[in-house]
Amino acid sequence: MLKFNRRNFAFYTPADYNPNFVKNIQAQSQIRNADKDFRFAVVGSGPAGFYMSKMLLMSVPKCRVDIFDQNPHPYGLIRTGVCPDHMGMKKIERDFNQVFEHNPGRCEFIGNVRLGRDIYLKDLQQNYSATILAIGTSTDKEVGLKGEYEHIIPARRVFNWYNSSLEDDIDLSHEFNLTNTRDIAIIGNGNIFCDMTRVLLRNPKDFSNTDMH
């Protein structure tokens, strides 16, 4: 059975984002009204969110961009979806980091904030020049097979497991017990299929140079 420890997300501590984000947003709105500069809210810190933020910072002089995410860490599926042994793909995180490094004081990450729970779209619309939703899909697609909810595990839950996502909720003792499993069928033949097949077939030692442990 493959045993992976949870990845260390400790480098993004509560001190790295502003817990009083509503008060902070209101203050930023007053600054925006005073200096006439644009302020944008980008919800979602995956590839779509970062590329949009990069384009805004490059195209709109003096604008400010705040990137919100429900997780306390950025990068979206680059962090929690791409298989950990794809080190080349993971290096895209460096490009995303440059968005912050090249725009000090203009771009900020605000994590652990869920839209619809901690803050609402109307609040963002009232306090920002524009709000961009870059959150992607958050639900699993049903395939319509009999017994689907009892015998089929969504790909999202599997890659949350092998990426040690904070949203990992898979039960390795019962629903995904690899010690007692002989055969696994994967529906689909895209990137996720290739990643899952490789993870399940390879020797755990092959992942020793990755952050999969």
N, C-alpha and C positions, 0 to 999 in steps of 0.2 A: 504494500500500500504506500502511495506517495504521501509524505508528510511535509507540509510546508508551514513554516512559522508565519505569523502575520508580519507584513512589511512595516517598517518603521516610518510612521508619518510624524514623529515627534518634532521634526525640525520646523513644522508649522504649528506653533503653540498659540494659545489664546491671545498672547501678547502681539501676535503678528497681524491681527485684524481687529477692527474696532467693534466691540460688542454693542456700543451705543450708536448703531448705524443710523437709526431714524433721526436722532438728534444731529448726527454728523451730516446727513443728507440735507436737512433743513438749513444748517449753517452754510453748506456749500451752495444752496440755492440762492441765499442772500448775496454771497460773493459773486455768483454768476450774474445776478441782476445788476450788481454794482459795476462790474468791469466789462459786461456785455460779451464775455467769452462763452463758447458753447460747452456744455457738460453732457456727457453721454453715459448712460447706464447700459452695460452689456451683461445679460443674464446667461451664465454658462461659461465655463473656463476651459472648454475643450478646443480642438482645432478651429472650429467655426468662430468661437468667441474670441480667440487670440488673433486670428487673421483679420477679423472685423476690427478689433481694437487697433491693430497695427495700421490698417488702412486709414482709420479715422485720425490717428495721431499724425500720420504722414500728410494727410490731405487737408486737415482743418487746423490752421495755425492757432496755437495757444489753447487748444481745446483740452478738456480734462476727461479722462475715461475711468470709470469705476467698474471693475469686473466682479460680479457676484456669482457665488456657487454654493450649493447646498452642502458640499464637502468642505472640510477645513484645509484641503489641499487643492491646487489647480491641476490642469492638464486633461481633465475628463477621461475619455477612453484611451488616450495615449498612456495614461497611468494605469487604468483599471481594465482596459479591454485588450490592448496589444499584448501578445504573449511575452513574458519576461525574457525569453531567450532571443527575442528580436532586438538586440542591443542597438543596431543601426537605426531602427525605427524609433526606439526610445530616445535617441539623441535629439529628436525634434524638440524635446523639452528644453534644450539649450537655446534653440531659436526663440521659444516662447519666453524664456528668462530675459532675453535681450530686449523684449518689449518693455519690461520694467527698467532694466539697466540703462537703456538709451533714452528713457523718458522720466527721469526722477522728478517727482512732484506733480507729474501729469497723469500717471497711471497707477492705480492701486487695486490690489486684490482684497476682496472682502468675503471671507469664507464662512462656512457654517450658517448660512442664511438661506432658508428655503422660501421660494416664492409661493405665496398663498398660505404660509404658516407664520413666518416671521415678518414678512413685508408683503405688500400687495401691489399689483400692477398700477393701480391708480396713484399710489404714493410715489412710485418712480416717475410716472407720467407728469405728476404735478411739480416734481422737483428737479427734473432733468430736461434738457433741450430735446432729447429723443431717447427712447428705450428700445434696445435690440434684444430680441429673444433668440438665443442660440443654444437651446437646451436639448434639442433632439427629442427622440422618443423615450418614454420612461416606462412603457408597458411591453409585455411580450406578445408576439403575434401567435394567434391560435392556428393550428394546422387542421383542426376539424376531425381528428381521429378518435375512435371510440376508446374510452379510458384514458384520455389525454391527461387529465388532472391527476391521475393516480400513477401513471407509468412513464410519463414523459417529463424530462427536466429541461426547462428553457436554457438556451445557450448562455443567456445573461448570468444565470446563477452559477453555471460552471466556470465561466471565465472570471466571475467575482471570486470564486474559490481559489483558482490557481494564481490569481493576482493578489490574493489576500486583501481584497477590497474591504472597506469599512462596512459595506452593505452585504458582505458574505453571510448567507443564512442557510447554506446547504447542510443537510444532516449526513455526515459521512458514516454514521453507524448504521443507518437504515436505508434511506433513499438512494445513497450513492456510496455504498460499501464496496470499494474496489478489491478488498481481500476476498470476498465471496462472489465476485462477479466474473463470469467467463466471457460473455459476449456483450458488446455495446453497439447499437445502431445509431448513426448520426444522420439526421435528415438535413440535407443541404450540401452543397459542394463549393462554398465560397471560402473566404479567408478564415472565418471562424472554424469551419470544418477542418481545414488544414492544420490550424493551430491545435485544436482539441485532439485530433488524431495523433499528431506528433507528441503532445504532452503525455497522452495515455500509453503510447507504445514505447517511448524511450526509457532508458534506464535513469532513475533519479540522479545518479552521479553525473549525468550529462549536463545537468543544470547547475552544477557547483559554481560555475563562473557567473551566474546570474543572481538576481535578488530573490530567487526561488529557493527556499531552503527546507 
